Amino acid sequence: MFGSIGMPELIVIFIIALLIFGPRKLPKIGKSIGRAMAEFKRASSDLKSTLEEEIEAEDIKLEDKGEKEKPHHELQG
């Protein structure tokens, strides 16, 4: 989930965040970060599905165009 960040690094990050923001603001900040990450995942998933749909539609267009051109090429050949 966090790539190459291990447990010791997470503990150091948590301690630094605790010192900077204090114990009262830390839960709110964590909640905000969680929401932002969820929104980012949702947006990237939507983008991926939209791109896949567009690519599929373009492939269908190209296949249809190719089928329409085949008889034309056969007539010339």
C-alpha positions in Angstrom: 0.0 0.0 0.0 2.7 2.4 0.9 5.4 1.1 -1.4 8.8 0.8 0.2 7.7 2.6 3.5 8.2 0.2 6.4 6.9 0.2 9.9 9.8 2.2 11.4 9.3 4.9 8.8 5.6 5.1 9.5 6.3 5.4 13.2 8.7 8.3 12.6 6.1 10.0 10.3 3.4 9.6 12.9 5.6 11.0 15.7 6.6 14.0 13.5 2.9 14.6 12.6 2.0 14.4 16.3 4.6 16.9 17.2 3.6 19.3 14.4 -0.2 19.1 14.6 -0.8 17.9 18.2 -3.0 15.1 19.5 -6.3 17.0 19.0 -5.9 17.8 15.3 -4.3 14.5 14.2 -7.6 12.5 13.9 -9.2 15.3 11.8 -6.1 15.4 9.6 -6.1 11.6 9.2 -9.7 11.6 8.3 -9.1 14.3 5.7 -6.2 12.4 4.2 -8.3 9.3 4.1 -11.1 11.0 2.3 -8.7 12.6 -0.2 -7.1 9.2 -0.9 -10.5 7.6 -1.4 -11.5 10.5 -3.8 -8.2 10.1 -5.7 -8.8 6.3 -6.1 -12.3 6.9 -7.2 -11.2 9.5 -9.8 -8.4 7.3 -11.1 -10.8 4.4 -11.4 -13.3 6.6 -13.3 -10.6 7.8 -15.6 -9.4 4.3 -16.3 -12.9 3.0 -17.1 -13.6 6.1 -19.3 -10.3 5.5 -21.2 -11.1 1.8 -21.7 -14.6 2.6 -23.0 -13.2 5.2 -25.4 -10.5 2.8 -26.7 -13.1 0.1 -27.1 -15.4 2.5 -29.0 -12.5 3.5 -31.2 -11.6 -0.1 -31.9 -15.1 -0.8 -33.0 -15.1 2.2 -35.3 -11.8 1.0 -36.9 -13.2 -2.5 -37.3 -16.3 -1.2 -38.9 -14.3 1.1 -41.2 -12.0 -1.8 -42.1 -14.9 -4.0 -43.0 -16.5 -1.3 -45.2 -13.2 -0.8 -47.0 -12.5 -4.5 -47.6 -15.1 -4.9 -50.4 -13.8 -1.6 -51.9 -10.2 -2.9 -52.0 -11.4 -6.2 -53.4 -13.2 -4.4 -56.2 -10.0 -2.5 -57.1 -7.8 -5.6 -56.9 
